[in-house]
Amino acid sequence: MDVTRSAENVESHVAKQDSLFPELEATPLPEDVGYRWTVACEAAGITYRQLDHWARTSLLVPSVRPAAGSGSQRLYSFRDILILRIVKRLLDTGVSLSNIRAAVSHLDARGSDDLASITLMSDGASIYECRSAEDVVDLVRGGQGVFGIAVGSVWREVEGSLATMPSERVEDHSESDELAQRRARRIAAAGA
């Protein structure tokens, strides 16, 4: 097989695949909106056991409201759910959890605008960040890229999924649980 010819074919196909590097303007992410575990699981395509395990092992700790003891509800942000969906796709393709942890850490350091323009490529062992078609071609020429995840496309999928699902606006950023909040409202109402 002629590697040069294959690389040229790949280059022409990559140039035609706008979906790898879509012109996506990241929707501003509200910081005071969160989603309960049922919504996060459904939108990310994962089980509650996976979600709970990943939160307990700090793969992805909910950014809107982490667990604060018995009875508290974790709330996941849009960005959290986006990353959960990416984690699920990487797991489904056989990438090791240790490499996924490194990728999540890398994605956490990125701003929302950066996330939308990234395509993650992997050979099953390593994960690479690509920002252009040329990056993809370089990986394929080196024999490293086997599959890719266009984060911008996943972004739109998650946006579509969450559009019809219930969310919660977080007004109290304290660590108190729901029972304590109800108690405080009841006391305030009795005193009025």
N, C-alpha and C positions, 0 to 999 in steps of 0.2 A: 504494500500500500504506500502510495506517495504521500508522505506527511505534509509536504509543502502544499500539494493540491488540496488535501483535507483541510488544512488551516485556512486556505483561501475560501473554500466552500463554507467553512464555519464563519469566517469573517463576513461573507456576503449574507448569510442567514441571520447573523447577529445584527447586522445593520438594518435588516428588515423587521426585526422584532422590537417594535416600539414598546411593547409591554414589559420588556426587561428594565427599561429606563424611562418610565412615563414622566411626562411633564405634569407633576402633581404638586399643587400648592397645598401644603399641609393646613388642614382646618385647625384653627386655634383650639387647643384642648382646654376645656374648662377644668379648673383645679378643684372645684367644689361639687363635682358630680361623681358619684360612685355607683358601682354595680355589685349586687350581692353575688354570692358564690354560684347560685343557680344560673344566673345570667352569664357570669364569667365562664362557667363550664360549657354552657350551650354555645356561646359565641366562639370559644376557642376550640371546641370539639374535644374536650378532655373530660375525665371523670372527676368526681369530688375527691376520691382518694389521691389522684395525681395532684390536684390543686392543693389539698391539705398538706401532702408530703412536701411539695415544693415550697410552700409557705413556711413549714416547720424547719426545713433544711436551708432556708434562706436563698433558694434558687431565685424566687421572686416573691418578695414581701409586698403585700398590698400597699400602695402608696397613698390612698385616700384615707383609709382607716385600718391599721393593723389590728390583730386580735389583742385585746387588753383584759384578758381573764375570762372566766366562765360567763357565758351569756352575752358576750359582746359579738358583734357581727363585723367581719372583715368587709371592707369595701374596696373594690378594684377600679382603677381608672381605665380610661380608654387605652392609654399607653400600656398599662399592665396586661390588658387582654390582648392587645396586638402582639406583645412579646410572648405571651402564653401560646398564642396560635403559631407563632414562628417556632417556638420550642417543640410543639407537637409535630410540626412538619419535619423538623430536624430529627426527632426521635423516630418518626415513621420511616425515614430513609436510612436509619442505622447509625447515625452519628452518636458517639459516646456522650454520656451525661457530663463527663469532665470537660469535653470540648464545648458542649452546649453551655455549661457554666461560664466558660471563658467568653463565649459569644454574647451571652446575656450581660456580662459585666461590660463588655465593649459597647453594646447597644445602650446600656444605661448611661454611658458617658456622652452619648450623642444627643443633640437637641432634636426637637420634633421635625424641624425642617430638614435636618441631616438624615433622619430615619427614612423619610419618604423617598429619598434619592438613592438609597442603598440597594444593591442586589447582593445577597449572600450566596456564594458558590461553595460547593463542597465536593470532595472526592470520597466522602464517606468517613474519612479519618480527620481531616482538617477542615476548617471553615475559613473562607476568604471573603473580604469585603471588596466589592467592585462598585465603582462609581461611574463607569463608562463602558461602552461596547469594547473599547480597546483593552480594558482590564480583563474582560471576559475572554477575548481572543488570546491574550497573553497566557492566561491560565490554561486554556484548552491546548494551546501550542505546547505548553510545558507538561501536558498530560494530567493536569491537576483538577480541572473542573468537570464534574460529572452531572451535577444538577444545580439548579439555582432557585432562589426564592427572592422574587422582586418584592421588597418590603412595601413599596407604594401600592402594589396590587393587593397585598394582604391588608393594608390600611383600608382600602376601599371596601374589601369584603367585610372587615370588622365593622366599619361604619354602617354598611347596609344591614348587617345582623343586628346591631345595637339600636338602629333607628326605631324598631318596633318593640323593643324590650324595655321593661321598667328600669328606671334609674332613681337614685336618691340624691337630693341636694343636701350637702353637709353644711349645717349651720353652726354646729358646735364642734370645734376641733380639739376638745378636751379628751382625756383618756377615759371618761366615765362611760359606763355601759348603758344600754337602753333602759334597764330597770331604774337606774339612778336618775336618768333624765325624766322618766315618768314620775318618779317620786318628787323631784324638784318642781315639776309642773303642777302636781297635785297640791304641794305645800304652798306654792305661789298663788294658786287659785283659791285655796282656803283662807289665805291671809288677805285677799283682796275684798 
